[in-house]
Amino acid sequence: MSVSFIQICRNYLRSNSFCCEKVLEGLYKSGIGMFTYPNCKAVDFAASIRATSYDGSVSYHPLLVSVKNWWTVVTSNVYDWKTDMEKLLKDMRGENKSNKTPAACCLIFLVGCHKPPDLDNNQFGTTLENFPQEDFYRFICIPEKDKFGVTNAIVELGCASEVAEVYASHAFLANEESSSTKSLLRSKTNIEAKVGELLKAMKQET
């Protein structure tokens, strides 16, 4: 299995388009993910997964991602988020699920939580052994002091430097080293660019 997207774009497609294999194939081949429609509380963005079976046949499946930035979370909050995703999938597929509707991989990321909640492992998957035959749900809590500084970057976006804000919205600029690109950014700032630090750390790891 593989996921393909190098940028995430705003769109106003119907949510059921994320369950259409033709749309998913187009997203995968074009390397694009899509933010969901405004006020969609279940999912923040979607991308496409390509799965190849043992017989060589290829299928495309929705990757649905929800990102929560909460300081305090209880177990019921996480289960409510999962229920919201299940309801969205049901609405996308209609009351009677078609056999042609691809299974979905649903991820819930929790950022900035100082005390992760205890969860029942039966509610969330830990392996992809039943995917893409069945829907897969995974809850991922990013530690408060994670290796890459993701939490600091997210929490401090509201007071970050101009460079950090540019990188947050236009991540492709982080890979550009030309003087023409750097001239687009301010050379000095009074606030440490946490997003810039995050991108540099991730580059070093890869």
C-alpha positions in Angstrom: 0.0 0.0 0.0 1.1 3.6 -0.6 -0.2 7.1 -0.1 0.4 9.9 -2.6 0.0 13.6 -1.9 2.5 16.5 -2.0 0.0 19.2 -1.3 -3.4 19.6 0.2 -6.0 21.8 -1.6 -9.3 23.3 -0.6 -12.2 21.8 -2.4 -16.0 22.0 -2.3 -16.8 18.5 -3.7 -19.5 16.4 -2.2 -18.2 14.3 0.6 -19.3 11.1 -1.2 -16.7 11.8 -3.8 -14.2 10.4 -1.3 -15.8 7.0 -1.8 -15.6 7.1 -5.6 -12.7 5.1 -6.8 -12.3 7.2 -10.0 -11.9 10.3 -7.9 -9.5 8.5 -5.5 -7.5 7.3 -8.5 -7.3 10.8 -9.8 -6.2 12.2 -6.5 -3.5 9.5 -6.1 -2.0 10.0 -9.6 -2.0 13.8 -9.3 -0.4 13.7 -5.8 -3.1 15.9 -4.2 -4.9 15.7 -0.9 -8.0 17.7 -0.2 -9.4 19.6 2.8 -12.9 18.6 3.5 -15.8 21.0 3.2 -16.1 23.8 5.8 -17.5 22.9 9.2 -17.0 19.1 8.7 -16.3 18.1 12.3 -15.5 14.5 11.5 -12.6 14.9 9.0 -10.1 17.6 8.3 -8.5 16.3 5.0 -8.6 13.3 2.8 -6.1 11.7 0.4 -5.9 8.4 -1.6 -4.4 5.1 -0.7 -3.4 2.6 -3.5 -3.6 -1.0 -2.5 -2.2 -3.9 -4.6 -3.5 -7.4 -3.9 -1.6 -10.6 -4.2 -3.1 -11.2 -7.7 -1.8 -7.8 -8.8 -5.1 -6.1 -8.9 -5.1 -2.4 -7.8 -7.7 -0.6 -5.8 -8.0 2.9 -4.4 -9.3 3.8 -0.9 -9.9 7.0 1.1 -7.5 8.1 3.8 -9.5 10.3 6.1 -7.6 12.3 8.7 -8.9 14.2 11.7 -6.5 16.4 13.7 -7.5 17.6 17.2 -5.5 20.2 19.1 -6.9 19.7 22.6 -5.1 20.3 25.9 -7.5 18.1 28.0 -9.2 15.0 26.6 -11.2 12.3 28.2 -11.9 8.8 26.8 -15.4 9.7 25.7 -14.1 12.5 23.5 -12.1 10.1 21.5 -15.0 7.7 21.0 -17.2 10.6 20.0 -14.6 11.5 17.3 -14.6 8.0 16.0 -18.4 7.9 16.0 -18.4 11.1 13.9 -16.1 9.5 11.4 -18.4 6.4 11.2 -21.4 8.6 10.7 -19.7 10.5 7.9 -18.8 7.2 6.2 -22.3 6.0 6.5 -23.7 9.2 4.9 -21.1 9.1 2.2 -22.0 5.5 1.3 -25.7 5.8 1.7 -27.9 3.6 3.9 -27.2 0.5 1.9 -23.4 0.1 1.5 -22.5 -1.0 -2.0 -19.9 -3.8 -2.5 -18.1 -1.4 -4.8 -17.6 1.2 -2.1 -13.9 1.1 -1.0 -13.0 0.6 2.6 -11.5 3.6 4.4 -8.5 4.2 6.5 -9.4 6.7 9.2 -6.8 8.3 11.4 -7.4 10.6 14.4 -4.3 12.6 15.5 -4.3 14.3 18.9 -1.8 17.1 19.3 -1.0 19.2 22.4 -2.7 16.9 25.0 -0.8 16.9 28.3 -2.3 13.6 29.5 -3.4 11.1 26.8 -6.6 9.2 27.7 -6.8 5.4 28.3 -8.5 3.6 25.5 -10.0 0.2 24.8 -7.8 -1.5 22.2 -10.8 -3.2 20.7 -12.2 0.1 19.5 -9.1 1.0 17.4 -6.9 -1.1 15.2 -3.2 -1.5 15.6 -2.4 -3.3 12.4 -3.6 -3.1 8.8 -4.2 -6.9 8.4 -7.9 -6.5 7.6 -7.5 -3.4 5.4 -8.5 -2.8 2.6 -11.2 -5.4 3.1 -12.6 -3.6 6.1 -12.6 0.0 7.4 -9.6 0.7 9.7 -9.5 3.2 12.6 -6.4 4.4 14.4 -6.0 6.9 17.2 -2.6 8.5 17.4 -1.6 10.8 20.3 1.5 12.9 19.5 3.5 13.3 22.8 3.7 16.7 24.4 7.5 16.8 23.8 7.8 14.8 20.6 11.1 14.1 18.8 10.3 16.5 15.9 8.7 19.3 17.9 5.4 18.9 16.2 3.4 19.9 19.4 5.5 23.1 19.8 5.0 24.0 16.2 1.3 23.5 16.3 0.7 25.2 19.6 2.8 28.2 18.8 1.4 28.8 15.3 -0.7 31.6 16.6 2.3 33.6 17.7 4.9 32.3 15.3 7.1 34.3 13.0 6.2 35.3 9.5 8.6 32.6 8.2 6.8 30.0 10.2 3.4 31.1 8.9 4.6 31.0 5.3 6.0 27.5 5.8 2.8 26.3 7.5 0.6 27.3 4.5 3.2 26.7 1.7 5.3 23.8 2.8 6.8 23.3 -0.7 8.9 26.4 -0.1 10.8 24.5 2.6 12.6 22.4 0.0 13.6 25.4 -2.1 17.2 26.7 -1.5 17.4 29.3 -4.2 18.1 32.9 -3.4 14.9 33.9 -5.3 12.8 31.8 -2.9 14.6 33.1 0.1 14.0 36.7 -1.0 10.3 36.0 -0.6 10.8 35.6 3.2 11.8 38.1 5.8 15.4 37.7 6.7 15.0 38.5 10.4 12.3 37.9 13.0 11.9 38.5 16.7 10.2 35.1 17.3 11.8 31.8 16.9 10.4 29.9 13.9 9.2 26.7 15.3 7.8 25.4 12.0 11.1 26.0 10.4 12.9 24.0 13.1 10.4 21.2 12.6 11.0 21.0 8.9 14.8 21.0 9.4 14.6 18.2 11.9 12.5 16.1 9.6 14.9 16.7 6.7 17.8 15.5 8.9 16.0 12.3 9.8 15.3 11.4 6.1 
